[in-house]
Amino acid sequence: MALVKATHRFARISATKVRPFADLIRGMSVEEGLNALRYQPNRGARMLEKVLQSAAANAEDRGARNIERLTITDARVDGGPAFKRIRPRARGMAFPIRRRFAHIHVGIQVPEIG
């Protein structure tokens, strides 16, 4: 059993917006996960879908024979760095704005390679 991974680092979206979709597909087969994400009308679902497609392509490139038997074992979204900006407010105050990034990781379990 081999684990094949794909990662999108520094994705320009907050990790909290993508995490529910990672929880949704964890444990599914790759085909089920792609179908589940395909019909979600969210930008985070599009990003996670592309990372999942990349992980499936990596598994196929490594010689996985049965693409339909691939299982999503690791789907997690970590917080990345943040751009920090200042928003001017009334009476000379300033509020911080944090433009957040995320690291999206997907791992696929391959039954046998080769």
N, C-alpha and C positions, 0 to 999 in steps of 0.2 A: 504494500500500500504506500503510495507516494502522495505527497502534498504539493500541489502546483499553485502558485500564488500570482496575483496581479495587484498593483497598487496605483492609485492616483494621489500623488502627494501635492500639497498646496492647492487643493481644489478651492475655488473662490466661492465657498458657501459655508454657512455655519454647520458645525457637526450635529447640532441638535435637530436640524432640518432633515438630515439624511439618516440618522440613527433608527427611526422607526421602520424604515424600509430594509435596513440591514437585519433588524430583528425579524421582519416578515419573511425573508428568504432563507435565513439560517436553517439548515437541516433539510431543505428541499433538494430535489435534483436540479441540475442546471436548466433543463428545459422548463420545469415548473417555475423556477425562479425568474427566468426571462419572461414567461407568460404573465406572472404576477406583477412584474415591474412595468411591462409594456402598456398596461391599461391604467396606470396611475398617472394623473395629470399634474405631476410635480417635477420641478427641475432637478431635485435631489434624486428622484427615481431614474431620470435620464442618465445622470452621472454614474450611479451605481450599476445601471444596466450596461453601460459601456465598459466598466471595470470587470463585470461578470463575463461579458463577451470576450474580453481580453484574456481572462483567466482560462476560459474554455479553449481559446485559440492556442494559448501556451501549452495546455495539456495535449492538444492535438499535435502540436509541433514536437512535443517530447515523445510522441509515439503512442498515445492512448488510443486503443482500438475501438472500444465501445463508448462513444460520446454520450449516449443516452444513460449510461450507468454512473456518470459522474455525480458526486454529491457535494453540496456546498457545506463545508464543515466550519469555515472561519469567515464570518462577515462582520467586520467591525469598522467603526468610524471614530478616529481619534481627533482631538482638537489640535490645530496647528498654531502657528504664530498669528498675531493680529496687528493690522495697521492701526495706529492710534492717532486720532484726529481730535481737534477741539472745535466745539460748536459754540459760537458766541450766544450768550443769553442776556436777559434784561439786567440792568443795573451793574454792568461790568463783570458779570459772572461768566464762567465758561464750563460747559458740560463735556465730558469725554465721549467720543464715538469710537467704538472698537469694530473695525471691519475684520471679521473673523475668517480664518481658513480652516480646512479640514484635511485629514489624511484618510483616504478610503482604502481599506484592505479587504481582499476577497481571497479565500483559500479553497481549493477544490480537492477532494479526495479522489484519487484515481485507483481503481481496484488493481490493475496490473498494467505495467508499461512494458511494451515489447512483445 
